[in-house]
């Protein structure tokens, strides 16, 4: 079965090249020049991955990424942009992006990033790296299979990466999770780019878990992370 790509890009010449190339490689591509009716598109087309230009008319790509993350947390999103500042990259990841490619780019690199995202987020890969049963995590209820973190009446929707990283930390509760091993488990390598991605996700997880003051993700420089949890129980 063909993998489906939802591609939103307002530069029509570039969009045609990308769409035709991906189709030649065996992908089914739905291209739109803006993000109108995005929720309907995601639900009706059921893409395996989304590729979003950042600078779009009406609604920017970051806003679209956040919308996708809210309705489909595990769906990988690649941002395409000419912006190169670090804050722009960090904004992309905080807006639901799972990868970020700077313009101009080669089709070979885009293909490699798409294939990597699909490999990482496939059910087989997810099950081999993360736990799936629900966990009582201090005051939180963590549901890896539903990509949810609950506390009292608040439900926090996690992305697939956030859920995967938190699962790995839970497997190393009150022990050290080595940074290099964590990077290889989630991204397949420990490149500088992926290392920066991990920093973003760790900051987000700290924020999500901040309602329980007894939970900490302590950075151990040069080693990894010490995930301090007062109580953890996956027999629920």
N, C-alpha and C positions, 0 to 999 in steps of 0.2 A: 504493500500500500504506500502511495506517495505521501511524503511528509508535506504538511501545509504551512505556507509562509504568508503571514499578513504583513504587507509592506506598505508603509505610509510615507510618501515622499512627494513634494510639490515640484521638484525639478524634473520635468517630464522626460528630458533627454536622458538624464542619468537613470531615471526610473525604468525606462524602456530597456536600457542596457542590462541593468541588474535583473529585471524580470525575465528577459529572454535567456540570459545566462543561467539563472537558477532553473528555469524550465528545461533547458537543455541538459542540466545535471539531474533531472528527474524529480524536481520539486513541483508542487502545485502552488502557484503564487496568486494571491489576490492583492492587487495594487489599488490604493486610493490616494488621492492628492491631498486630502485633509482627514482629520479625525472625526468628522461628523458621523453620528450613529455608531460610534466605536463599540459600545456595549452590545448592540444588536449584531455587529459584525463578528465580534468574538464568539458570541453565543451561536450564531447561525453557521459560521464558517469553521469553527472549532480548530483554530490554528495550532500547530505544534510549537511555533516560535513566532515572535513579532519583531519586525525591524522598523524602527521609528526614526525619522529625521527629527532633529530637535527644533529647528527653525521652520515652523509651519504656520500657515495662515489661520487666523481665528483662535485655535488652541495649540499651544506649543507641545512638543514631544514629551517634556517632563510631566506635564499635567496628564497626558494620555497614559504615560507609564504608571503613574499613581493610580489612575482609574483601573487599568488592567490588573495591577497588584491587588486592588480591593476586591475585584470580582473573580480573579483567577490567580491566586498567589503563587502557584507553582509554574506558571507559564513563563519561559525565558524571554527576555526582552533585550535586544541589542539596539543601542542608540548610535545614530550616525550624525556627526556634527563637525563643523569647521572650527568650533571653539576648542581651545587647547589649554586653557587655564586649569590649574588643579581644582579650583573651587567648582568649575563647571563639571569636571569628571566626578567629583564627590557628590554634586547635586544629582547627577545622573543615577548613581547607585542608590542614593537616598530616595529617589523617585520610583524605585521599582526595577531599575535596570540590572541585568545580570552580566552585561558586557558593554563595551564602549569602543567605537571605532572612529578614528579621526579622518575627516576628508582632507585631501583626496586619498582614496584607498584603492588597493588592487582587488580584483575579483577573487584572486587566489586567497588573499587574507580573509576576505569576507566569508568565503566558502569554508575555510578552516575554522573560523569562529562559530559559524552556524553548526558545523558538524560537532565541534567541541561542546557547545551548549546542549545539543540534542543528546549527545552521549552522556553528559553529566546528569541531565534531568530525566533520563529514561527510567521507567520503573525498576528495571533490573539493576541499574547503577544505584538508585536510591536505596533499594532494599539491601544491597550489599554493604552500604556504608552507614546506615542509620538504623536506629531502633524505631519500631512502629507502634508499640503498645503505649497507652496513655500513662503519664507519670504525674505523681504529686510531687511538686518541686517547691518546697517551702510553702508559701501561701498560694502558689500558682498551680494550675492544672494544665499540663502541657500535652497536647494531642498532635504528635508528629504526623500521623496519617491524614489529619484534617488541616494541618498547617495552622494550628490555633494555640494561643496562650491565653488562659483565662485567669482572672482574679476577681473574686466577688461577682458582680454583674457585668464586668468589662471583658470583652473578647477582643484580643489583639490578633489580627490576621498576619501571618508570617509568610514571607516569600519562601520558595523551595530552598534557597541557599541559607536563609536565616534558620529555617527548621533543621536543615542538615547540620549546620554548625552547632546549634544548640543541642542536637541529639548527641553529637560527638563529645561536647562538653559534659553532658549528662553521663556518658559512658566513662568519663574521667572525673566524676564528682569527687571533690576534696582531694584530688590528685593533680599532677601536672599533665596538661595536654601539650605535647611538643608542637611548636609553631610549624616546623618544617613538615612533620607528619600530617598535621591538620591541613596544610596547603595542598599536599599531595593527595589526601583523601578527597578533598572537595573539588580542586581544580586540575589535579594531575601533574602539577609542577609547582615550584616555589619561586617563580619569576617575580621581579620587582612589581610588575603590573598587578599580578594576583595578590601579592603581599599587601599592596595598598587597598585592594578590594577587601581583604580580610579585616584590615584596620577599620574600614567603614562599617562592616557588618558587626564587628565586636562592639563598636560604639552604639550601634542601634540596639543590640541585645542588652547592653547595660541599661539603656534608657527604658526598654520594655520591662526589665526586671527591677527597676528602681523603687517599686512600691513595697518590696520586701527588703528592708534595710539589712537583713542578715545574709542576703545573697550578694556575692561579689564575684566579678571576673577580674582577677588581679593579673596584670601583665608582668611577666618575669623576663626582663630584658635579656635577649640572647638565648632564651629557652622556650618560652611559650606562655601558657595561661594556667593559673591555679583557679579552678572553679569552686568557690566556697559556697556550700549549701548546708543549711542547718539540718534539713531532713529531705530524703528523697525516697520515693517508693513507687515502683512500677508494677506492683501487684494489686492493681485496682480494676 
